[in-house]
């Protein structure tokens, strides 16, 4: 190794440059890995939450009390079967907004449909497919409104219940809302 006063040789400069590139790459990789790990935790938390809710469909509405923080209020004071909840955050930091619960008209007190918006999650269709590879597309927007969604559902369970995922027409890459209900009806 040859050192020249005040300057470095080409070999030493190349090694220093290579070391800088490796350090930057490792830093970038670790932050990417950290972000991916954080997103994976969010996704797993959301799937756990959705599965708990799906299992309440057809059951007594009181079962929701153990899953949903806070309480439900009537969406319209004159309609007992339509309830809503204030926004809340689940494990992993995902905010649940506009949660609505419809009770079954033919089986009073039983959960019929649960729907809600997912905020600050950045969950892609590919993220959903990792857990639910047999997703089925059940609704495609006709382009009349940006609020329309591409709707996908998981396979039905033994009771006919499934989880529905809505990806907005305006930004189809990110999950917007979820619906849990009996899709055999």
GUZAFI-11756 format. One record per residue: x, y, z of N, C-alpha, C in turn; residue number from 1; residue in three letters. Coordinates in steps of 0.05 Angstrom, whole numbers, plus 5000, padded with zeros to 4 digits. Layout:
BEGIN
+------+------+------+------+------+------+------+------+------+-----+---------+
!  n.x !  n.y !  n.z ! ca.x ! ca.y ! ca.z !  c.x !  c.y !  c.z ! num ! residuo !
+------+------+------+------+------+------+------+------+------+-----+---------+
!    X !    Y !    Z !    X !    Y !    Z !    X !    Y !    Z ! NUM !     ala !
...
+------+------+------+------+------+------+------+------+------+-----+---------+
REM end
This chain:
BEGIN
+------+------+------+------+------+------+------+------+------+-----+---------+
!  n.x !  n.y !  n.z ! ca.x ! ca.y ! ca.z !  c.x !  c.y !  c.z ! num ! residuo !
+------+------+------+------+------+------+------+------+------+-----+---------+
! 5017 ! 4977 ! 5000 ! 5000 ! 5000 ! 5000 ! 5018 ! 5025 ! 5000 !   1 !     unk !
! 5013 ! 5043 ! 4982 ! 5029 ! 5066 ! 4979 ! 5013 ! 5090 ! 4987 !   2 !     unk !
! 5023 ! 5106 ! 5005 ! 5010 ! 5130 ! 5014 ! 5025 ! 5155 ! 5004 !   3 !     unk !
! 5010 ! 5173 ! 4992 ! 5022 ! 5197 ! 4982 ! 5012 ! 5219 ! 5000 !   4 !     unk !
! 5029 ! 5236 ! 5010 ! 5022 ! 5257 ! 5028 ! 5002 ! 5276 ! 5016 !   5 !     unk !
! 4979 ! 5280 ! 5031 ! 4958 ! 5298 ! 5022 ! 4939 ! 5286 ! 5003 !   6 !     unk !
! 4945 ! 5264 ! 4991 ! 4927 ! 5251 ! 4972 ! 4928 ! 5221 ! 4977 !   7 !     unk !
! 4907 ! 5207 ! 4968 ! 4908 ! 5178 ! 4970 ! 4911 ! 5167 ! 4942 !   8 !     unk !
! 4921 ! 5143 ! 4941 ! 4924 ! 5130 ! 4915 ! 4897 ! 5121 ! 4906 !   9 !     unk !
! 4896 ! 5114 ! 4881 ! 4870 ! 5105 ! 4869 ! 4859 ! 5081 ! 4883 !  10 !     unk !
! 4876 ! 5062 ! 4892 ! 4867 ! 5038 ! 4905 ! 4854 ! 5045 ! 4932 !  11 !     unk !
! 4866 ! 5061 ! 4948 ! 4855 ! 5069 ! 4974 ! 4829 ! 5084 ! 4970 !  12 !     unk !
! 4828 ! 5102 ! 4950 ! 4803 ! 5117 ! 4945 ! 4781 ! 5099 ! 4937 !  13 !     unk !
! 4787 ! 5079 ! 4920 ! 4766 ! 5060 ! 4911 ! 4756 ! 5044 ! 4935 !  14 !     unk !
! 4773 ! 5035 ! 4953 ! 4765 ! 5020 ! 4976 ! 4747 ! 5037 ! 4994 !  15 !     unk !
! 4756 ! 5062 ! 4999 ! 4740 ! 5080 ! 5016 ! 4712 ! 5085 ! 5004 !  16 !     unk !
! 4711 ! 5089 ! 4978 ! 4686 ! 5093 ! 4964 ! 4668 ! 5068 ! 4966 !  17 !     unk !
! 4680 ! 5045 ! 4962 ! 4666 ! 5020 ! 4964 ! 4654 ! 5016 ! 4992 !  18 !     unk !
! 4670 ! 5023 ! 5012 ! 4661 ! 5020 ! 5040 ! 4637 ! 5039 ! 5045 !  19 !     unk !
! 4638 ! 5063 ! 5035 ! 4616 ! 5082 ! 5037 ! 4591 ! 5071 ! 5024 !  20 !     unk !
! 4594 ! 5060 ! 5001 ! 4571 ! 5048 ! 4986 ! 4559 ! 5025 ! 5003 !  21 !     unk !
! 4576 ! 5008 ! 5013 ! 4566 ! 4985 ! 5029 ! 4552 ! 4995 ! 5054 !  22 !     unk !
! 4563 ! 5014 ! 5068 ! 4550 ! 5025 ! 5092 ! 4522 ! 5037 ! 5085 !  23 !     unk !
! 4521 ! 5053 ! 5063 ! 4496 ! 5064 ! 5054 ! 4476 ! 5043 ! 5047 !  24 !     unk !
! 4485 ! 5022 ! 5033 ! 4467 ! 5000 ! 5025 ! 4456 ! 4985 ! 5050 !  25 !     unk !
! 4474 ! 4980 ! 5069 ! 4465 ! 4967 ! 5094 ! 4445 ! 4984 ! 5109 !  26 !     unk !
! 4450 ! 5010 ! 5110 ! 4431 ! 5028 ! 5124 ! 4404 ! 5028 ! 5110 !  27 !     unk !
! 4405 ! 5030 ! 5084 ! 4380 ! 5030 ! 5068 ! 4365 ! 5004 ! 5071 !  28 !     unk !
! 4380 ! 4982 ! 5070 ! 4368 ! 4955 ! 5073 ! 4355 ! 4953 ! 5101 !  29 !     unk !
! 4369 ! 4961 ! 5122 ! 4358 ! 4958 ! 5149 ! 4333 ! 4976 ! 5152 !  30 !     unk !
! 4333 ! 5000 ! 5141 ! 4309 ! 5017 ! 5143 ! 4286 ! 5005 ! 5127 !  31 !     unk !
! 4292 ! 4994 ! 5103 ! 4272 ! 4980 ! 5087 ! 4261 ! 4957 ! 5102 !  32 !     unk !
! 4279 ! 4940 ! 5114 ! 4270 ! 4917 ! 5129 ! 4253 ! 4926 ! 5153 !  33 !     unk !
! 4261 ! 4947 ! 5166 ! 4246 ! 4957 ! 5189 ! 4218 ! 4966 ! 5180 !  34 !     unk !
! 4216 ! 4980 ! 5158 ! 4190 ! 4989 ! 5147 ! 4173 ! 4965 ! 5139 !  35 !     unk !
! 4185 ! 4945 ! 5126 ! 4171 ! 4921 ! 5118 ! 4161 ! 4906 ! 5142 !  36 !     unk !
! 4177 ! 4904 ! 5162 ! 4170 ! 4890 ! 5187 ! 4147 ! 4905 ! 5201 !  37 !     unk !
! 4148 ! 4932 ! 5201 ! 4126 ! 4948 ! 5213 ! 4100 ! 4944 ! 5198 !  38 !     unk !
! 4102 ! 4944 ! 5171 ! 4078 ! 4940 ! 5154 ! 4067 ! 4911 ! 5159 !  39 !     unk !
! 4085 ! 4892 ! 5162 ! 4076 ! 4864 ! 5167 ! 4061 ! 4862 ! 5193 !  40 !     unk !
! 4070 ! 4877 ! 5213 ! 4057 ! 4877 ! 5239 ! 4029 ! 4889 ! 5237 !  41 !     unk !
! 4027 ! 4911 ! 5221 ! 4001 ! 4924 ! 5217 ! 3982 ! 4905 ! 5203 !  42 !     unk !
! 3992 ! 4892 ! 5182 ! 3975 ! 4874 ! 5167 ! 3965 ! 4851 ! 5184 !  43 !     unk !
! 3983 ! 4838 ! 5199 ! 3976 ! 4816 ! 5216 ! 3955 ! 4824 ! 5237 !  44 !     unk !
! 3959 ! 4848 ! 5248 ! 3940 ! 4859 ! 5268 ! 3913 ! 4863 ! 5256 !  45 !     unk !
! 3912 ! 4874 ! 5231 ! 3886 ! 4878 ! 5218 ! 3873 ! 4852 ! 5211 !  46 !     unk !
! 3888 ! 4832 ! 5202 ! 3876 ! 4806 ! 5196 ! 3864 ! 4793 ! 5221 !  47 !     unk !
! 3879 ! 4795 ! 5243 ! 3869 ! 4784 ! 5269 ! 3843 ! 4798 ! 5277 !  48 !     unk !
! 3842 ! 4824 ! 5275 ! 3819 ! 4840 ! 5282 ! 3795 ! 4832 ! 5264 !  49 !     unk !
! 3800 ! 4830 ! 5238 ! 3779 ! 4823 ! 5219 ! 3768 ! 4795 ! 5224 !  50 !     unk !
! 3785 ! 4776 ! 5230 ! 3777 ! 4749 ! 5235 ! 3759 ! 4748 ! 5260 !  51 !     unk !
! 3767 ! 4763 ! 5281 ! 3750 ! 4764 ! 5305 ! 3722 ! 4775 ! 5298 !  52 !     unk !
! 3722 ! 4796 ! 5282 ! 3696 ! 4808 ! 5275 ! 3680 ! 4788 ! 5257 !  53 !     unk !
! 3693 ! 4775 ! 5238 ! 3679 ! 4756 ! 5221 ! 3665 ! 4735 ! 5237 !  54 !     unk !
! 3678 ! 4726 ! 5258 ! 3667 ! 4705 ! 5275 ! 3643 ! 4714 ! 5291 !  55 !     unk !
! 3637 ! 4740 ! 5292 ! 3614 ! 4750 ! 5307 ! 3589 ! 4752 ! 5288 !  56 !     unk !
! 3593 ! 4750 ! 5262 ! 3570 ! 4751 ! 5243 ! 3552 ! 4728 ! 5249 !  57 !     unk !
! 3527 ! 4734 ! 5253 ! 3506 ! 4714 ! 5260 ! 3505 ! 4709 ! 5290 !  58 !     unk !
! 3522 ! 4721 ! 5306 ! 3523 ! 4718 ! 5335 ! 3510 ! 4742 ! 5349 !  59 !     unk !
! 3507 ! 4740 ! 5375 ! 3496 ! 4762 ! 5391 ! 3514 ! 4787 ! 5388 !  60 !     unk !
! 3502 ! 4810 ! 5386 ! 3517 ! 4835 ! 5383 ! 3535 ! 4841 ! 5407 !  61 !     unk !
! 3528 ! 4830 ! 5430 ! 3545 ! 4835 ! 5454 ! 3573 ! 4824 ! 5451 !  62 !     unk !
! 3577 ! 4804 ! 5433 ! 3604 ! 4793 ! 5429 ! 3623 ! 4814 ! 5418 !  63 !     unk !
! 3612 ! 4835 ! 5406 ! 3629 ! 4857 ! 5395 ! 3642 ! 4873 ! 5418 !  64 !     unk !
! 3629 ! 4873 ! 5441 ! 3640 ! 4889 ! 5464 ! 3668 ! 4881 ! 5471 !  65 !     unk !
! 3675 ! 4856 ! 5468 ! 3702 ! 4846 ! 5475 ! 3723 ! 4854 ! 5453 !  66 !     unk !
! 3714 ! 4862 ! 5430 ! 3732 ! 4867 ! 5407 ! 3734 ! 4897 ! 5402 !  67 !     unk !
! 3712 ! 4912 ! 5404 ! 3711 ! 4940 ! 5397 ! 3714 ! 4957 ! 5423 !  68 !     unk !
! 3734 ! 4975 ! 5423 ! 3735 ! 4994 ! 5446 ! 3713 ! 5014 ! 5444 !  69 !     unk !
! 3704 ! 5023 ! 5466 ! 3682 ! 5043 ! 5466 ! 3655 ! 5029 ! 5463 !  70 !     unk !
! 3636 ! 5045 ! 5456 ! 3609 ! 5033 ! 5453 ! 3597 ! 5041 ! 5427 !  71 !     unk !
! 3576 ! 5027 ! 5420 ! 3561 ! 5032 ! 5395 ! 3537 ! 5050 ! 5402 !  72 !     unk !
! 3531 ! 5067 ! 5383 ! 3507 ! 5084 ! 5384 ! 3491 ! 5080 ! 5359 !  73 !     unk !
! 3465 ! 5086 ! 5360 ! 3448 ! 5083 ! 5337 ! 3457 ! 5104 ! 5316 !  74 !     unk !
! 3458 ! 5095 ! 5291 ! 3464 ! 5113 ! 5269 ! 3441 ! 5133 ! 5265 !  75 !     unk !
! 3417 ! 5123 ! 5268 ! 3393 ! 5139 ! 5267 ! 3376 ! 5131 ! 5291 !  76 !     unk !
! 3369 ! 5150 ! 5308 ! 3354 ! 5143 ! 5332 ! 3329 ! 5126 ! 5328 !  77 !     unk !
! 3317 ! 5128 ! 5304 ! 3293 ! 5113 ! 5299 ! 3297 ! 5085 ! 5288 !  78 !     unk !
! 3322 ! 5078 ! 5283 ! 3328 ! 5052 ! 5271 ! 3347 ! 5037 ! 5290 !  79 !     unk !
! 3336 ! 5017 ! 5304 ! 3351 ! 5002 ! 5324 ! 3372 ! 4983 ! 5312 !  80 !     unk !
! 3369 ! 4975 ! 5287 ! 3386 ! 4955 ! 5275 ! 3412 ! 4967 ! 5262 !  81 !     unk !
! 3415 ! 4993 ! 5262 ! 3438 ! 5006 ! 5250 ! 3454 ! 5021 ! 5271 !  82 !     unk !
! 3479 ! 5010 ! 5276 ! 3496 ! 5021 ! 5297 ! 3522 ! 5032 ! 5285 !  83 !     unk !
! 3535 ! 5050 ! 5299 ! 3561 ! 5060 ! 5291 ! 3579 ! 5063 ! 5315 !  84 !     unk !
! 3605 ! 5064 ! 5310 ! 3625 ! 5067 ! 5331 ! 3642 ! 5091 ! 5324 !  85 !     unk !
! 3653 ! 5103 ! 5345 ! 3672 ! 5125 ! 5342 ! 3698 ! 5113 ! 5331 !  86 !     unk !
! 3714 ! 5129 ! 5316 ! 3740 ! 5119 ! 5306 ! 3758 ! 5109 ! 5330 !  87 !     unk !
! 3774 ! 5089 ! 5324 ! 3792 ! 5078 ! 5344 ! 3816 ! 5066 ! 5330 !  88 !     unk !
! 3837 ! 5060 ! 5345 ! 3861 ! 5049 ! 5334 ! 3865 ! 5021 ! 5345 !  89 !     unk !
! 3872 ! 5002 ! 5327 ! 3877 ! 4975 ! 5336 ! 3907 ! 4971 ! 5339 !  90 !     unk !
! 3915 ! 4948 ! 5350 ! 3944 ! 4941 ! 5352 ! 3957 ! 4945 ! 5325 !  91 !     unk !
! 3981 ! 4955 ! 5325 ! 3996 ! 4960 ! 5301 ! 3992 ! 4988 ! 5291 !  92 !     unk !
! 3973 ! 5003 ! 5303 ! 3970 ! 5031 ! 5296 ! 3951 ! 5037 ! 5274 !  93 !     unk !
! 3936 ! 5018 ! 5264 ! 3917 ! 5023 ! 5242 ! 3892 ! 5035 ! 5254 !  94 !     unk !
! 3883 ! 5057 ! 5242 ! 3859 ! 5070 ! 5251 ! 3834 ! 5059 ! 5237 !  95 !     unk !
! 3814 ! 5053 ! 5252 ! 3788 ! 5043 ! 5241 ! 3768 ! 5066 ! 5243 !  96 !     unk !
! 3757 ! 5073 ! 5220 ! 3738 ! 5096 ! 5218 ! 3712 ! 5086 ! 5206 !  97 !     unk !
! 3691 ! 5101 ! 5211 ! 3665 ! 5097 ! 5198 ! 3655 ! 5068 ! 5202 !  98 !     unk !
! 3660 ! 5057 ! 5226 ! 3651 ! 5030 ! 5231 ! 3620 ! 5030 ! 5234 !  99 !     unk !
! 3607 ! 5012 ! 5219 ! 3578 ! 5010 ! 5221 ! 3572 ! 4980 ! 5224 ! 100 !     unk !
! 3552 ! 4975 ! 5241 ! 3543 ! 4948 ! 5246 ! 3513 ! 4948 ! 5240 ! 101 !     unk !
! 3505 ! 4929 ! 5223 ! 3476 ! 4925 ! 5218 ! 3468 ! 4899 ! 5232 ! 102 !     unk !
! 3447 ! 4901 ! 5247 ! 3436 ! 4877 ! 5260 ! 3415 ! 4864 ! 5242 ! 103 !     unk !
! 3412 ! 4839 ! 5245 ! 3394 ! 4823 ! 5228 ! 3365 ! 4830 ! 5235 ! 104 !     unk !
! 3349 ! 4837 ! 5215 ! 3320 ! 4843 ! 5219 ! 3304 ! 4819 ! 5227 ! 105 !     unk !
! 3313 ! 4795 ! 5217 ! 3298 ! 4770 ! 5222 ! 3307 ! 4756 ! 5247 ! 106 !     unk !
! 3330 ! 4763 ! 5257 ! 3341 ! 4751 ! 5282 ! 3351 ! 4773 ! 5300 ! 107 !     unk !
! 3332 ! 4786 ! 5315 ! 3339 ! 4809 ! 5331 ! 3363 ! 4805 ! 5349 ! 108 !     unk !
! 3381 ! 4825 ! 5349 ! 3404 ! 4824 ! 5367 ! 3428 ! 4810 ! 5355 ! 109 !     unk !
! 3425 ! 4799 ! 5331 ! 3447 ! 4784 ! 5318 ! 3461 ! 4802 ! 5297 ! 110 !     unk !
! 3487 ! 4799 ! 5296 ! 3503 ! 4815 ! 5277 ! 3498 ! 4805 ! 5248 ! 111 !     unk !
! 3493 ! 4824 ! 5230 ! 3487 ! 4817 ! 5202 ! 3511 ! 4826 ! 5184 ! 112 !     unk !
! 3519 ! 4851 ! 5187 ! 3541 ! 4862 ! 5170 ! 3557 ! 4881 ! 5187 ! 113 !     unk !
! 3583 ! 4880 ! 5184 ! 3602 ! 4899 ! 5197 ! 3618 ! 4911 ! 5174 ! 114 !     unk !
! 3620 ! 4937 ! 5173 ! 3637 ! 4950 ! 5153 ! 3652 ! 4973 ! 5166 ! 115 !     unk !
! 3676 ! 4979 ! 5155 ! 3692 ! 5001 ! 5166 ! 3713 ! 5009 ! 5145 ! 116 !     unk !
! 3723 ! 5033 ! 5149 ! 3745 ! 5043 ! 5133 ! 3771 ! 5038 ! 5147 ! 117 !     unk !
! 3792 ! 5033 ! 5132 ! 3819 ! 5029 ! 5143 ! 3836 ! 5054 ! 5136 ! 118 !     unk !
! 3847 ! 5066 ! 5157 ! 3863 ! 5090 ! 5152 ! 3892 ! 5085 ! 5160 ! 119 !     unk !
! 3910 ! 5100 ! 5148 ! 3939 ! 5100 ! 5153 ! 3952 ! 5072 ! 5153 ! 120 !     unk !
! 3943 ! 5055 ! 5135 ! 3953 ! 5027 ! 5135 ! 3971 ! 5022 ! 5111 ! 121 !     unk !
! 3965 ! 5033 ! 5088 ! 3981 ! 5029 ! 5063 ! 3983 ! 4999 ! 5057 ! 122 !     unk !
! 3960 ! 4985 ! 5057 ! 3960 ! 4957 ! 5052 ! 3952 ! 4953 ! 5022 ! 123 !     unk !
! 3969 ! 4938 ! 5009 ! 3966 ! 4933 ! 4980 ! 3951 ! 4907 ! 4976 ! 124 !     unk !
! 3940 ! 4903 ! 4952 ! 3926 ! 4878 ! 4945 ! 3945 ! 4854 ! 4948 ! 125 !     unk !
! 3971 ! 4859 ! 4942 ! 3991 ! 4837 ! 4945 ! 3993 ! 4829 ! 4975 ! 126 !     unk !
! 3991 ! 4848 ! 4993 ! 3992 ! 4842 ! 5022 ! 3968 ! 4824 ! 5029 ! 127 !     unk !
! 3945 ! 4830 ! 5018 ! 3921 ! 4814 ! 5024 ! 3924 ! 4786 ! 5013 ! 128 !     unk !
! 3934 ! 4784 ! 4988 ! 3938 ! 4758 ! 4975 ! 3958 ! 4740 ! 4990 ! 129 !     unk !
! 3977 ! 4752 ! 5005 ! 3996 ! 4735 ! 5019 ! 3982 ! 4718 ! 5040 ! 130 !     unk !
! 3961 ! 4729 ! 5053 ! 3946 ! 4715 ! 5073 ! 3922 ! 4700 ! 5061 ! 131 !     unk !
! 3910 ! 4712 ! 5041 ! 3886 ! 4701 ! 5028 ! 3891 ! 4697 ! 4998 ! 132 !     unk !
! 3906 ! 4677 ! 4991 ! 3913 ! 4673 ! 4962 ! 3890 ! 4667 ! 4944 ! 133 !     unk !
! 3867 ! 4658 ! 4955 ! 3844 ! 4650 ! 4939 ! 3823 ! 4673 ! 4938 ! 134 !     unk !
! 3832 ! 4698 ! 4939 ! 3813 ! 4720 ! 4937 ! 3797 ! 4718 ! 4911 ! 135 !     unk !
! 3773 ! 4727 ! 4912 ! 3755 ! 4727 ! 4889 ! 3745 ! 4755 ! 4884 ! 136 !     unk !
! 3748 ! 4765 ! 4860 ! 3737 ! 4791 ! 4853 ! 3707 ! 4789 ! 4849 ! 137 !     unk !
! 3692 ! 4805 ! 4864 ! 3662 ! 4803 ! 4862 ! 3649 ! 4829 ! 4852 ! 138 !     unk !
! 3664 ! 4851 ! 4850 ! 3652 ! 4875 ! 4840 ! 3674 ! 4893 ! 4828 ! 139 !     unk !
! 3668 ! 4904 ! 4805 ! 3686 ! 4921 ! 4790 ! 3672 ! 4948 ! 4786 ! 140 !     unk !
! 3686 ! 4970 ! 4792 ! 3673 ! 4997 ! 4787 ! 3666 ! 5001 ! 4758 ! 141 !     unk !
! 3645 ! 5016 ! 4754 ! 3636 ! 5023 ! 4727 ! 3646 ! 5051 ! 4719 ! 142 !     unk !
! 3661 ! 5064 ! 4738 ! 3672 ! 5090 ! 4731 ! 3654 ! 5113 ! 4735 ! 143 !     unk !
! 3632 ! 5110 ! 4748 ! 3613 ! 5132 ! 4752 ! 3620 ! 5149 ! 4776 ! 144 !     unk !
! 3636 ! 5139 ! 4794 ! 3643 ! 5154 ! 4818 ! 3671 ! 5145 ! 4828 ! 145 !     unk !
! 3686 ! 5164 ! 4838 ! 3712 ! 5157 ! 4850 ! 3709 ! 5141 ! 4876 ! 146 !     unk !
! 3685 ! 5141 ! 4888 ! 3680 ! 5127 ! 4913 ! 3675 ! 5097 ! 4908 ! 147 !     unk !
! 3672 ! 5089 ! 4883 ! 3667 ! 5060 ! 4877 ! 3693 ! 5045 ! 4884 ! 148 !     unk !
! 3689 ! 5019 ! 4890 ! 3712 ! 5003 ! 4896 ! 3713 ! 4976 ! 4880 ! 149 !     unk !
! 3737 ! 4966 ! 4877 ! 3741 ! 4939 ! 4868 ! 3737 ! 4922 ! 4893 ! 150 !     unk !
! 3719 ! 4903 ! 4893 ! 3713 ! 4887 ! 4917 ! 3722 ! 4858 ! 4914 ! 151 !     unk !
! 3737 ! 4850 ! 4933 ! 3748 ! 4823 ! 4934 ! 3738 ! 4809 ! 4959 ! 152 !     unk !
! 3733 ! 4783 ! 4959 ! 3726 ! 4768 ! 4983 ! 3744 ! 4744 ! 4987 ! 153 !     unk !
! 3746 ! 4736 ! 5012 ! 3760 ! 4712 ! 5019 ! 3741 ! 4688 ! 5014 ! 154 !     unk !
! 3751 ! 4664 ! 5014 ! 3733 ! 4641 ! 5012 ! 3714 ! 4641 ! 5036 ! 155 !     unk !
! 3690 ! 4631 ! 5031 ! 3670 ! 4629 ! 5053 ! 3679 ! 4609 ! 5073 ! 156 !     unk !
! 3673 ! 4615 ! 5099 ! 3679 ! 4595 ! 5120 ! 3655 ! 4576 ! 5121 ! 157 !     unk !
! 3655 ! 4558 ! 5141 ! 3634 ! 4537 ! 5143 ! 3606 ! 4549 ! 5147 ! 158 !     unk !
! 3605 ! 4574 ! 5157 ! 3578 ! 4587 ! 5161 ! 3571 ! 4605 ! 5138 ! 159 !     unk !
! 3588 ! 4608 ! 5118 ! 3583 ! 4625 ! 5095 ! 3593 ! 4654 ! 5099 ! 160 !     unk !
! 3607 ! 4658 ! 5121 ! 3618 ! 4685 ! 5127 ! 3645 ! 4688 ! 5112 ! 161 !     unk !
! 3651 ! 4713 ! 5105 ! 3676 ! 4720 ! 5092 ! 3684 ! 4748 ! 5098 ! 162 !     unk !
! 3708 ! 4755 ! 5091 ! 3718 ! 4782 ! 5094 ! 3720 ! 4794 ! 5066 ! 163 !     unk !
! 3708 ! 4818 ! 5063 ! 3709 ! 4832 ! 5038 ! 3729 ! 4856 ! 5040 ! 164 !     unk !
! 3744 ! 4860 ! 5018 ! 3764 ! 4882 ! 5017 ! 3756 ! 4901 ! 4995 ! 165 !     unk !
! 3756 ! 4927 ! 5000 ! 3749 ! 4947 ! 4980 ! 3773 ! 4963 ! 4973 ! 166 !     unk !
! 3780 ! 4963 ! 4948 ! 3802 ! 4980 ! 4937 ! 3790 ! 5001 ! 4920 ! 167 !     unk !
! 3794 ! 5027 ! 4926 ! 3780 ! 5048 ! 4912 ! 3788 ! 5051 ! 4883 ! 168 !     unk !
! 3768 ! 5058 ! 4867 ! 3772 ! 5063 ! 4838 ! 3792 ! 5085 ! 4834 ! 169 !     unk !
! 3791 ! 5106 ! 4851 ! 3809 ! 5129 ! 4848 ! 3838 ! 5122 ! 4854 ! 170 !     unk !
! 3843 ! 5103 ! 4872 ! 3870 ! 5095 ! 4880 ! 3869 ! 5065 ! 4886 ! 171 !     unk !
! 3868 ! 5049 ! 4865 ! 3864 ! 5020 ! 4869 ! 3886 ! 5005 ! 4883 ! 172 !     unk !
! 3909 ! 5018 ! 4888 ! 3931 ! 5003 ! 4900 ! 3927 ! 4999 ! 4930 ! 173 !     unk !
! 3913 ! 5016 ! 4944 ! 3911 ! 5014 ! 4973 ! 3884 ! 5007 ! 4983 ! 174 !     unk !
! 3884 ! 4990 ! 5003 ! 3859 ! 4981 ! 5016 ! 3845 ! 5005 ! 5029 ! 175 !     unk !
! 3819 ! 5008 ! 5024 ! 3803 ! 5030 ! 5034 ! 3784 ! 5020 ! 5056 ! 176 !     unk !
! 3770 ! 4999 ! 5051 ! 3750 ! 4990 ! 5070 ! 3747 ! 4959 ! 5071 ! 177 !     unk !
! 3734 ! 4950 ! 5091 ! 3730 ! 4921 ! 5095 ! 3701 ! 4917 ! 5103 ! 178 !     unk !
! 3691 ! 4894 ! 5095 ! 3663 ! 4886 ! 5102 ! 3664 ! 4857 ! 5111 ! 179 !     unk !
! 3650 ! 4851 ! 5133 ! 3648 ! 4824 ! 5143 ! 3619 ! 4817 ! 5144 ! 180 !     unk !
! 3612 ! 4795 ! 5131 ! 3584 ! 4787 ! 5130 ! 3581 ! 4759 ! 5119 ! 181 !     unk !
! 3556 ! 4750 ! 5118 ! 3551 ! 4724 ! 5106 ! 3546 ! 4730 ! 5076 ! 182 !     unk !
! 3564 ! 4719 ! 5060 ! 3562 ! 4725 ! 5031 ! 3546 ! 4703 ! 5016 ! 183 !     unk !
! 3534 ! 4684 ! 5031 ! 3517 ! 4664 ! 5018 ! 3489 ! 4676 ! 5013 ! 184 !     unk !
! 3482 ! 4696 ! 5028 ! 3455 ! 4708 ! 5025 ! 3452 ! 4722 ! 4998 ! 185 !     unk !
+------+------+------+------+------+------+------+------+------+-----+---------+
REM end
